[in-house]
Amino acid sequence: MVCLTLVMMSTTAGAQQTIRWQGVVKPSEVNVYSDPSTHVAIATTLRQGDVVDVLEINEAWCQITSLGQSEPLGYVLRMNLDRTGVASSHVTHNELLASKSSETKTRANLPAVQNSDVLTNNDILSLSKMGLSSKIVVAKINSSKCNFDTSAATLQVLKGAGLDDSVILAMVESSTLNNRSEGTPRVAPAAPINSPAEPGMYVATNDGFTKILGQILEFERSGSVLISNLTYHIKTEKQNMQLLGAHAQCVTGSNPEFYFIPAKQESDAGVNAGDLILIRLEQKKERRQIEVGAQGIGRASKGISLTHQVQLVRSEVKPSVYKVTPAAGLNKGEYALYLSRGEGMAAYIYAFAVQ
């Protein structure tokens, strides 16, 4: 009987020594993982206000167990726990329960927190783990109520977890905005729009913008005149505007993004992105051309044929700064943005190739 009692006392003391401190769950919901990694199975889930015993800790993770229990639940990110007090090797279970009771009373005196649709650090880590792009995560932050921990130590953990700098910046900015009086509506910061400053046509690149030099269409050529006459105009006679060279100097991908700023003379004439037409050029051995007219029996047309036009999406991102993109990805080939510049000004063409 004496021996049994000694064993039980020794076991209890050993269990008490493993408790480092107690923690209270800060976010609305926290995942507990079987190992210290977000890439393993989720063992269970904790809710805001849950109190746990912390058994082992390192820079980023805590091994936890339910209050007063010895069997580990798993691992949680350290930033998701508020430390409530240090538990020495002689802390008893009754003392831990008393600490929890005191913490519960303290939290009861605090104003109620609305947890629905409130983003936390854990939510951002989960979104990143899903493979969502940093742009999507930042947009979610800017459109949501947020409650982030952005202390220096936590920022180091977030960076170590692989979060993009743009996401971490959005979290910090959100935390700054949330340091305000209760009830003041949160206004998401407007994302700065990066665009060229000087008039012209530009294509966006990884390094910024490349200007496309336009040229005036002056050379016009009639095709199939002899055959049209011999067939009494059954064969259509076509008029083509031609560009020298088989390929454009500017080369882009299949989803180019253009920015257009009208020159003062064009702007005074009312020219805007609505005057731009995206066309696919017909390739010849040493030239590229556009059909601008046709005449024959049963057909007469003037202007760029709809069969050669490609649908555009146009928007004004700043006053007199226009963003222009194809409505769908472009196939490999030679293209041009055709600009009608108004009365008294020759049309411009901005040629480019898609590889």
DRENLUM-172916 format. One record per residue (C-alpha): residue number from 1; residue in one letter; y negated, x, z. Coordinates in steps of 0.001 Angstrom, whole numbers, plus 524288, in hexadecimal, padded with zeros to 5 digits. Layout:
! residues N
SITE:NUM:a:Y:X:Z
...
! end
This chain:
! residues 355
SITE:1:m:80000:80000:80000
SITE:2:v:7F6BF:80B2E:80393
SITE:3:c:7FA0D:8127B:7F714
SITE:4:l:7F732:80658:7EEC3
SITE:5:t:7E9D5:804A5:7F512
SITE:6:l:7E644:812D3:7F25F
SITE:7:v:7E9D3:81186:7E405
SITE:8:m:7E19A:80546:7E283
SITE:9:m:7D5D0:80BBC:7E8EF
SITE:10:s:7D724:817A6:7E040
SITE:11:t:7D7F8:80F52:7D3FF
SITE:12:t:7CC08:8075D:7D7CC
SITE:13:a:7C412:8137C:7DA84
SITE:14:g:7C7F2:81934:7CD63
SITE:15:a:7C3D0:80CC8:7C65C
SITE:16:q:7B6A9:80CDB:7CD5D
SITE:17:q:7B3F6:81AD2:7C938
SITE:18:t:7B4A3:81743:7BAD1
SITE:19:i:7A8F1:80DFE:7BBAE
SITE:20:r:79C87:81510:7B775
SITE:21:w:792EF:809CB:7B7B7
SITE:22:q:79148:7FB85:7B459
SITE:23:g:78B48:7F67D:7A7F7
SITE:24:v:78590:7E97F:7A3A5
SITE:25:v:786F3:7E57F:79553
SITE:26:k:77970:7E510:78EF3
SITE:27:p:77B7B:7DF00:7814D
SITE:28:s:77FD0:7D0FA:77F35
SITE:29:e:78D3D:7D5CB:77AF7
SITE:30:v:79403:7E30B:77B9D
SITE:31:n:7A0D3:7E754:77584
SITE:32:v:7AA86:7EF19:77DB4
SITE:33:y:7B285:7F883:7756F
SITE:34:s:7C001:7FE15:7782D
SITE:35:d:7BAD4:80BDF:775BF
SITE:36:p:7AD13:811CD:775EB
SITE:37:s:7AA5F:80E40:767B9
SITE:38:t:7A546:80267:7605A
SITE:39:h:7AFC8:804A4:75621
SITE:40:v:7BB11:80043:75EC1
SITE:41:a:7C018:7F31E:76369
SITE:42:i:7B782:7EA93:76C2E
SITE:43:a:7BE6A:7E8B0:7792E
SITE:44:t:7B58D:7DDFC:77E89
SITE:45:t:7A785:7D945:77EA7
SITE:46:l:79DB4:7D8FC:789DA
SITE:47:r:791E4:7D031:78B81
SITE:48:q:78437:7D30E:79071
SITE:49:g:78412:7D41D:79F4D
SITE:50:d:7926C:7D7EA:7A0BD
SITE:51:v:79424:7E28A:7AB18
SITE:52:v:79E50:7ED2F:7A91F
SITE:53:d:7A2FB:7F97F:7AFD8
SITE:54:v:7A0A4:80607:7A830
SITE:55:l:7ABFA:80F78:7A94E
SITE:56:e:7A8C4:81A89:79FE3
SITE:57:i:79C77:81DA4:79850
SITE:58:n:797BA:826CF:78DCA
SITE:59:e:78B50:8279D:785B9
SITE:60:a:78DEA:81B30:77E00
SITE:61:w:7997C:813BB:783DD
SITE:62:c:79DFD:80E15:790D3
SITE:63:q:7ABEA:80ACE:794A4
SITE:64:i:7AB43:7FE28:79C72
SITE:65:t:7B397:7F4D9:7A447
SITE:66:s:7B15B:7E762:7A9E8
SITE:67:l:7AA6F:7E752:7B6FE
SITE:68:g:7B3B2:7EBBB:7C1C3
SITE:69:q:7BF22:7EDF0:7B85E
SITE:70:s:7C5B7:7FAED:7B578
SITE:71:e:7CB53:7F827:7A7E9
SITE:72:p:7C17A:7FCA1:79D70
SITE:73:l:7BC86:7F24C:793F2
SITE:74:g:7B859:7FC30:789B4
SITE:75:y:7ABC9:802B9:78528
SITE:76:v:79DE7:7FDD4:782CC
SITE:77:l:791CE:804B8:77DBF
SITE:78:r:78A55:809EE:78963
SITE:79:m:77D54:8049E:78459
SITE:80:n:78267:7F6A9:78613
SITE:81:l:78388:7F7F0:794F9
SITE:82:d:778EF:7F7B5:79F53
SITE:83:r:77C87:80089:7AA8C
SITE:84:t:77BDA:7F8E8:7B75D
SITE:85:g:77F54:803B6:7C0ED
SITE:86:v:787C2:80FBD:7C36B
SITE:87:a:79536:80D81:7C922
SITE:88:s:799EB:81900:7D157
SITE:89:s:7A826:81C27:7D3F4
SITE:90:h:7A772:8147F:7E0D0
SITE:91:v:7A1C5:807C8:7DB8C
SITE:92:t:7AA5D:7FC5C:7DF41
SITE:93:h:7AD92:7F06A:7D74B
SITE:94:n:7A5EB:7E7C2:7E0C2
SITE:95:e:799DC:7F046:7DED6
SITE:96:l:79B36:7EEE7:7D00D
SITE:97:l:79C38:7E025:7D147
SITE:98:a:7900D:7E013:7D9D3
SITE:99:s:788F1:7E825:7CF7C
SITE:100:k:78CDF:7DE77:7C50B
SITE:101:s:78831:7D30A:7CD59
SITE:102:s:77B0C:7D9B0:7CF74
SITE:103:e:779D0:7DC63:7C0E5
SITE:104:t:77D10:7CE3A:7BDC1
SITE:105:k:77279:7C954:7C716
SITE:106:t:76896:7D2AC:7C142
SITE:107:r:76BC6:7CE2A:7B372
SITE:108:a:76B03:7BFE9:7B7D0
SITE:109:n:75CB8:7C1F1:7BB4D
SITE:110:l:7598A:7C6FB:7ADBA
SITE:111:p:7550C:7BDC4:7A2D7
SITE:112:a:75FEE:7B8A6:79A47
SITE:113:v:7625E:7C04C:78DD2
SITE:114:q:76574:7B911:78139
SITE:115:n:770A9:7C0D1:77B60
SITE:116:s:7733A:7B93C:76EF2
SITE:117:d:76F21:7C065:762A9
SITE:118:v:769D1:7CBF6:76A71
SITE:119:l:76D73:7D8E0:76440
SITE:120:t:771E2:7E3EF:76D25
SITE:121:n:775C0:7F222:76B0F
SITE:122:n:783F2:7EDF6:76A77
SITE:123:d:780FA:7E413:75FB4
SITE:124:i:77A8F:7EEA3:75776
SITE:125:l:78620:7F7C4:75938
SITE:126:s:78F43:7ECAE:75540
SITE:127:l:78735:7E9AE:74904
SITE:128:s:7875A:7F80A:74555
SITE:129:k:7960E:7F8B5:74779
SITE:130:m:797A8:7ED4A:73DF0
SITE:131:g:79232:7F61A:73346
SITE:132:l:78558:7EED2:73147
SITE:133:s:77A85:7F6F3:72B32
SITE:134:s:76F2D:7FBBE:73388
SITE:135:k:765DE:7F2D2:72BD9
SITE:136:i:76DA3:7E6C4:72FB3
SITE:137:v:76E4C:7EADB:73DFE
SITE:138:v:75F9E:7ED9D:73E70
SITE:139:a:75CD8:7E061:7382D
SITE:140:k:76552:7D9DF:74287
SITE:141:i:75DD5:7E0E0:74D51
SITE:142:n:750A5:7DCF7:7479A
SITE:143:s:754A3:7CEAA:746BF
SITE:144:s:75B1C:7CD5D:7542B
SITE:145:k:75823:7CD34:7628E
SITE:146:c:75C20:7DA69:76801
SITE:147:n:75F12:7E09C:77517
SITE:148:f:761B4:7EEFE:77281
SITE:149:d:76345:7FA88:77B8C
SITE:150:t:75BC7:80582:774D5
SITE:151:s:75B2A:80F91:77F9F
SITE:152:a:75C0E:81DD2:77B7C
SITE:153:a:76A33:81EEF:78002
SITE:154:t:76E12:8127B:778DE
SITE:155:l:76780:816E4:76C47
SITE:156:q:76FFF:8230F:76CCF
SITE:157:v:77C13:81A85:76E28
SITE:158:l:777D3:811C3:762DA
SITE:159:k:775B0:81D92:75A2B
SITE:160:g:782E9:822ED:75E18
SITE:161:a:7890F:815DE:75A7B
SITE:162:g:78453:817D3:74C7B
SITE:163:l:778D3:80E58:74BE9
SITE:164:d:76F08:81113:74110
SITE:165:d:76175:815AC:7454C
SITE:166:s:75B36:809AF:73EFD
SITE:167:v:76381:800C4:74798
SITE:168:i:76048:80866:753F9
SITE:169:l:751C3:807FC:75060
SITE:170:a:7525D:7F93C:74EAB
SITE:171:m:758C3:7F806:75C0A
SITE:172:v:74E19:8004D:76264
SITE:173:e:74357:7F87E:75BA0
SITE:174:s:749CA:7EBD9:75FFE
SITE:175:s:74A57:7F0A1:76E15
SITE:176:t:73BD7:7F3F6:76D6B
SITE:177:l:7389F:7E661:76879
SITE:178:n:740E0:7E050:77336
SITE:179:n:73875:7E6C6:77DC5
SITE:180:r:72FAE:7DAE3:77E06
SITE:181:s:72D8A:7CEAA:78620
SITE:182:e:73873:7C4A1:78612
SITE:183:g:73700:7BA3F:77BCC
SITE:184:t:72ED0:7C1E2:7720B
SITE:185:p:73568:7C05E:764B8
SITE:186:r:73AAB:7CCC6:75EBB
SITE:187:v:73505:7D07E:7519B
SITE:188:a:73D97:7D997:749CB
SITE:189:p:7364D:7E57C:744B4
SITE:190:a:733B1:7E4DA:73638
SITE:191:a:73B7F:7EF28:72EFD
SITE:192:p:73271:7F854:7279E
SITE:193:i:73384:7F6AF:71909
SITE:194:n:734B5:80398:7121C
SITE:195:s:72EBB:80301:70491
SITE:196:p:726ED:80B68:6FB0A
SITE:197:a:7182E:80C10:6FC68
SITE:198:e:7135A:80EEB:6EE90
SITE:199:p:713C1:805B7:6E2BE
SITE:200:g:71F99:806D3:6D9FE
SITE:201:m:72E17:803C5:6D8EE
SITE:202:y:7375F:80A4E:6E28D
SITE:203:v:745FB:80A68:6E51B
SITE:204:a:74A80:80C1F:6F324
SITE:205:t:752F5:81805:6F610
SITE:206:n:7593F:81DD2:70236
SITE:207:d:74D89:826E5:70391
SITE:208:g:742EA:81CBA:70126
SITE:209:f:73E11:81862:6F3D5
SITE:210:t:73E38:81DC8:6E5FD
SITE:211:k:73380:81995:6DCBE
SITE:212:i:73798:814AD:6CF52
SITE:213:l:72D99:817C4:6C4EE
SITE:214:g:72B74:80C3D:6BBF8
SITE:215:q:728C2:80D0B:6AD7B
SITE:216:i:72231:80430:6A3C2
SITE:217:l:72AF0:7FDCB:699A3
SITE:218:e:72495:800CB:68C97
SITE:219:f:72F6D:802E0:682AD
SITE:220:e:7350F:7F668:67CCF
SITE:221:r:73FB7:7F626:6727B
SITE:222:s:74559:7EB34:66A5C
SITE:223:g:753ED:7EB63:66887
SITE:224:s:75D0D:7E52D:65E98
SITE:225:v:751B8:7E1F4:65540
SITE:226:l:75961:7E4EF:648D8
SITE:227:i:76579:7DD91:64D38
SITE:228:s:75D14:7D237:651AE
SITE:229:n:7567F:7D15E:64463
SITE:230:l:7635A:7D2A1:63CFC
SITE:231:t:76950:7C7B1:64500
SITE:232:y:75D35:7BF2C:6434C
SITE:233:h:75A51:7C109:651DC
SITE:234:i:7678A:7BBF4:6562B
SITE:235:k:768BB:7C93A:65CA4
SITE:236:t:75E14:7CA12:666F4
SITE:237:e:75349:7D428:665B8
SITE:238:k:75077:7DA65:672F0
SITE:239:q:744B7:7E179:6789D
SITE:240:n:7479E:7EC25:68291
SITE:241:m:73F01:7F458:68B6E
SITE:242:q:744C6:801F8:68C42
SITE:243:l:744D2:80D28:6961D
SITE:244:l:747BE:81B27:69237
SITE:245:g:753BB:82135:6988E
SITE:246:a:76127:81BEC:69BBC
SITE:247:h:75F57:81C8F:6AA86
SITE:248:a:7547C:81A87:6B476
SITE:249:q:75018:82594:6BD59
SITE:250:c:750C9:81D1F:6C998
SITE:251:v:75EBE:81AB2:6CE25
SITE:252:t:76274:81120:6D914
SITE:253:g:76E45:80A86:6DEF7
SITE:254:s:7731F:7FCCE:6DC1C
SITE:255:n:76A4D:7F677:6E658
SITE:256:p:75CD0:7FC87:6E467
SITE:257:e:75124:7F892:6EC92
SITE:258:f:743E4:7F934:6E5D0
SITE:259:y:7361E:7F89F:6EB59
SITE:260:f:72AB0:7F4F5:6E297
SITE:261:i:71C3D:7F689:6E5BA
SITE:262:p:71333:7F1C9:6DAC1
SITE:263:a:70806:7FA96:6D6C0
SITE:264:k:6FA4E:7F54B:6D925
SITE:265:q:6F880:7F10C:6CB05
SITE:266:e:7059A:7EA03:6CB66
SITE:267:s:702DE:7E3FB:6D8B2
SITE:268:d:6F593:7DF14:6D403
SITE:269:a:6FC9A:7D895:6C8A1
SITE:270:g:705F5:7D1BA:6D219
SITE:271:v:711EB:7DA16:6CEFB
SITE:272:n:71CAC:7D97D:6D94A
SITE:273:a:72B73:7DA94:6DA64
SITE:274:g:72D06:7CD85:6D38A
SITE:275:d:72921:7D44A:6C6DF
SITE:276:l:73494:7DDBC:6C79E
SITE:277:i:740DD:7DB5E:6BF86
SITE:278:l:74D4A:7E338:6C166
SITE:279:i:7542A:7E582:6B47C
SITE:280:r:76050:7EC8F:6B012
SITE:281:l:75D44:7F585:6A4A8
SITE:282:e:76597:7F6AE:69895
SITE:283:q:76A3A:804BE:69739
SITE:284:k:76A12:80C0B:68A5B
SITE:285:k:76D3A:81A42:6878C
SITE:286:e:75F83:81F94:689AB
SITE:287:r:757F6:813C9:68E61
SITE:288:r:757E9:8078E:696AD
SITE:289:q:75276:7FAB8:6920A
SITE:290:i:74EDA:7ECC7:695C5
SITE:291:e:74F07:7E0F3:68D1A
SITE:292:v:74196:7DA89:68DB4
SITE:293:g:742B0:7D10B:68261
SITE:294:a:74BB5:7CB47:67815
SITE:295:q:749FD:7C334:66BBB
SITE:296:g:75419:7BC76:6635C
SITE:297:i:759CB:7AF71:65F3A
SITE:298:g:75C27:7A7A1:66B80
SITE:299:r:7560E:7B1C0:67469
SITE:300:a:74861:7B65B:67797
SITE:301:s:744DA:7BD03:6844F
SITE:302:k:73A3E:7C560:689FB
SITE:303:g:73ACD:7CD30:69696
SITE:304:i:745FE:7D31D:69E15
SITE:305:s:75270:7CB3E:69C70
SITE:306:l:75826:7C527:6A8C0
SITE:307:t:76542:7CB12:6A521
SITE:308:h:75F70:7D885:6A79D
SITE:309:q:75892:7D4F7:6B460
SITE:310:v:75E2B:7D740:6C202
SITE:311:q:75A59:7CE85:6CD63
SITE:312:l:75116:7D493:6D75B
SITE:313:v:74E08:7D1DF:6E598
SITE:314:r:73F8A:7D404:6E892
SITE:315:s:73829:7D456:6F577
SITE:316:e:72AE7:7D8D9:6FA76
SITE:317:v:72D92:7E1E5:70610
SITE:318:k:71F34:7E523:70818
SITE:319:p:712C2:7E051:70187
SITE:320:s:713F8:7E47D:6F33B
SITE:321:v:72088:7EC21:6F5FE
SITE:322:y:72C57:7E5E5:6EF85
SITE:323:k:73AC7:7E854:6F185
SITE:324:v:74369:7E5AF:6E5BB
SITE:325:t:7524D:7E5F5:6E588
SITE:326:p:75CD0:7E12C:6DC1A
SITE:327:a:7632D:7D489:6E098
SITE:328:a:77081:7DB05:6DEF5
SITE:329:g:775C0:7E8BF:6DD4C
SITE:330:l:77319:7EEF5:6D019
SITE:331:n:77D80:7F44D:6C71B
SITE:332:k:77C9C:80203:6C1BE
SITE:333:g:772BD:802DD:6B6B6
SITE:334:e:7646F:8040A:6B2B5
SITE:335:y:75A5F:7FAAA:6B870
SITE:336:a:74BBA:7F8B4:6B957
SITE:337:l:741BD:7F0F7:6C0EE
SITE:338:y:738A8:7EAD7:6B6E4
SITE:339:l:72ADD:7E7D9:6BBB3
SITE:340:s:721BB:7DEBB:6B472
SITE:341:r:7146B:7E3B7:6B8FC
SITE:342:g:70BAC:7D8C1:6B495
SITE:343:e:7022E:7D685:6A980
SITE:344:g:6FC74:7E2C2:6A384
SITE:345:m:70681:7EBE9:6A9AE
SITE:346:a:712BA:7F0CC:6A2F2
SITE:347:a:71FC1:7EDE3:6A97F
SITE:348:y:72600:7F876:6B1D2
SITE:349:i:73450:7FBB3:6B2CB
SITE:350:y:73AB4:80309:6BE26
SITE:351:a:747D7:80819:6B96C
SITE:352:f:75350:80C30:6C1F3
SITE:353:a:761E4:80E4F:6C0CB
SITE:354:v:76CE2:809B0:6C9A1
SITE:355:q:77818:81334:6CB7D
! end
